[in-house]
Amino acid sequence: MGLLYVQLNAYATQTSGHLWWRRFAAPEDALDLEWIVDHQCGDSIVTGHAVVRELRDWQAGRFRLLGEVLRLDWASVDDSEALRRTHFPAEPTHG
């Protein structure tokens, strides 16, 4: 059994400039993932076309992690919030 915490964020890539004269590409959605599976934990960011594939997998009850395909079950809103507070108290640190 494991846990997956997902947060949707928008990211933009800096295309030129420095300091206060910077330009960025159009923002795109990204999924910030934090997971705990078999007493191991990690995090990753899913961007671009991979977001759509990830969402389709989740809709089908699958979560791909480190070359394995795991079964994904959704928690209720209340259970999800309680699990987040208990196991993922801080916001994701990447970005």
N, C-alpha and C positions, 0 to 999 in steps of 0.2 A: 504494500500500500504506500501511497505517496500523496503529496500535495503540490498543486500548481497554482501560483498566484500570478495573475495577468493584469497589467495596467496599460491602457492605450495612451500613447503620447504622440505628439507631432515633432518631427525632426526636420532640420534643414541643413544642407551641406554648404559650407562656406566656399564660394567660387572664386573670390578675389579679395584683395585688400588686407589691411591689418589695423589693429587698434580700433578706432571709432569709424574708420572708412572701410567697412566691410560690406560685401554683397553675398547674398545667399540664394541658393536655388529655391524653387517653390517647395514649401513644406510637404512632407508626406507622413502618413500614419505609420506608426511602428508599435509593435507589441513588446513591452518589457516583461520578460518572464523570470520568475524565481521559482525554483522547485526543490522539493525534498523527496527523494525516492531511495528506499532501502538504506536509510541513515546517511545518505550522501546528499549534499546540497550544491546548488549552482545557480547561475543566472545566464541569460542571453537576451539578445535583441533580435526580433524578426522584422525585416523591412522589405519593401518592394513587393514583387510578385509573390514572394514566399508568404506574405500575410494572408493572401487569399487561400493558398494551399493549406496553411495552418488552420484557418477558420473552417475550411471544409472537413479537414480531419477531425477537428473537435466536434463538429456537428454530427459526424459519423461515429463518435465515441472513441476516437483514436488520439493518442499523443505520442509523437516520435521523439525519442530521447536517446542520444548516444548510440545510434544504430539499432535501437529496439523500438518496437511498436507496442505501446502500453494501452490498456483499456482506460478510457476517460469517463468518469461519472460526475455529473454536476451536483453540487451541493445547493441546498435552498439558500435564499438570500440571507436569512438569519444565521444559518450554519456557516455560510461563507464568510460573513463578517466576523463571527466568533473565531473561526480558524485563522483568518487574516490577523486579527489582534493577537492571537496566541502564538502563531508560528512565524509571521512576517510583520513584526511591529514597526519596523522602519520602512520608509519609502525606498524603492530600488535606488541603488547608488550609481548606476551608469548614466551616461548622458551628458 
